[in-house]
Amino acid sequence: MQRRAANAARQQERNQMLKDKRSAEIEQILAKYPPERKRSAVMPLLYMVQEEYGYCTDDGMREVAEICGIDPTEVKSVAGFYSMYYKHPVGKQVIEVCDDLPCVLRGADKFVDYAEKKLGIKAGETTPDGKITLTTVMCLAACDRAPMCQVNLAYHYDLTPEKFDQLVDELKKQDE
Amino acid sequence: MTTPMEKHVLLRDEDVPNIRDLAVYRANEGYAAWQKAVTTMKGEEVIGVVKDSGLRGRGGAGFPAGLKWSFIPKDINPKYVTVNCDESEPGTFKDHQLIRSNPHQVIEGTALCCYAIGARVAYIYCRGEFKEPAQNLQKAIDDAYAAGLLGKNLFGTDYSLDVYVHLGAGAYICGEESALIESLEGKIGQPRLKPPFPAVSGLYNKPTVINNVETLANVPGIVLNGSAWYRQWGTEKSPGVKIFSVSGHVKNPDNYELPLGKYSIQDLLEMAGGSSTGLPIKAVLPAGSSSPIIPAANFHAKLDYESMGTIGSVLGSCSWIFMDESVDMVWAARKMIRFFKHESCGKCTPCREGTHWALKLYDKMLSGEATMDDVALIGDVNKQISGKCFCPLGEFSTSSMTFTLKHFRKDYEDFIAEKKGGSAAYLREIERDHHLHDLHAQAKAHG
């Protein structure tokens, strides 16, 4: 019994991380939706989990469930459905290169070749130091400026090998 | 950029520097329509003028906006407006420019739609990848609140309005209106069975209007200047202006705002500087991956809803992807099928399984292992999908196969006969996709 109580207490403690650190923001998010529709806050709160934990951890998702008053499995299904929620640890910097049709017509495939070579990893992988993840993604609505990518969702346009070298140098510096 | 519009209606950032700032927007008639509506018009009058303007939905379906608004029942409250800024169709980047460079016009159009139907809350649903432009939009909303243009008791009346931004998280299907609503309710983005339509039972099961960003950006001008003003552009059935996102093998890929029905596909190609590679243009996709491909022989067609229909295609969202003669349509079709397979929400079997098997067939072709029997099988897979899906996504996925086969069958025949499959480039492309797929599958299994 005692052990179960201790476990529950520990659980409670673990599940408070978002509330402890960002309660004002949580209130702001919840205020956007009708009081009986807290579930609408699942998606913005999952982004918060990702910012705090690096990816959608079980603990984080449990806390979101608690805040929204729904089952943790429901939160998990949402996290699983949408491609922008990471289900596993990723690099501190995530480089997403669009390799959909319009971008490839403007050289995005060769650009991905170069990026893979430069970083020494394949698309979908993270550098061994855990700093940079490179991945290809579907259309990012910037087809006129291809090849293009997002780094942690910030847009970078009209990429060339030189520009990419510069970008990677900057990312490495930011991390130091 | 050479564009025949003397003064833009939508892409006004190209005429007025910094129109993204509230002060500049207001100095250029910004929020004048909003004030006019709230202080001098009834909701029905706003619906009336939008109806008369003939404005059609710019997200792709082309449904008359004013008519959509008039379906909202008066006696059920609350009502909602949700703005579709989930822009994810490969080749489309117009809403991106609008919320980044002319956000107040989108907000004003949204507000006018709310007032027209009697809604007091609007959600602008932006795709998650628009975090950066959505911050820009949020700042514009904050500025509008601070200036008393949004919020409580507007212009001294008892009308109040709140506008919120909601970010998606990477799912093309959320551009489908009922999936967007599900997503906004905090669920996985799978479409709902219709009827009931959102006008009756939408967000939180309340009457809801869902309009595309570009559609709403047209509304301030219409309310301020009247329907006849809007009808100075376009044709009887396709009035007004439209943004054309032009990409692919052209010298100047960009957004071009044009009056509907005046110019041809060839004109659009020339406005965009013509072929960027020196090779002649072979074909164009007029509305991204979802649309029936148009061979160059049909480039005489005018750019409006009806004319595009006469050449067996659609105007849709106007994402014009031009492709030169170097493009093999077997490869292009695989790229498009890959997109739909990735984005299928999994709700209905014909789409989920159909796109899966279709991609397998194209992978087989690109790997050099296919025969003409496999080409015939494409038609069979198509038949299993077409007309059997829960929502338009599945239907769209067949376009890339059906119409590349219809117009460029020779590409398929040559591909098999000349053993074009199995080249290093094709193999690398397939391997890259499979590697990524495997990594995701592993992550899910461990998650």
Interface residues (C-beta under 8 A of the other chain):
Chain A: K32 P34 R37 R39 S40 A41 V42 M43 P44 L46 Y47 C68 I70 E74 S77 V78 G80 F81 Y82 S83 M84 Y85 K87 H88 D99 D100 L101 P102 V104 L105 R106 D109 V112 D113 K122 A123 G124 E125 T135 T136 V137 M138 C139 L140 A141 A142 C143 D144 R145 A146 Q150 L153 A154 Y155
Chain B: E87 S88 E89 P90 G91 T92 F93 D95 H96 Y123 R127 G128 E129 F130 K131 E132 Y164 H166 L167 G168 A169 G170 A171 Y172 S183 L184 E185 G186 K187 I188 G189 Y204 S245 V246 S247 G248 H249 P253 D254 N255 L285 S289 S319 I321 M323 V327 A332 K335 M336 F339 H342 E343 C345 A425 R428 E429 R432 H435 L436 L439 H440 A443 K444 H446 G447
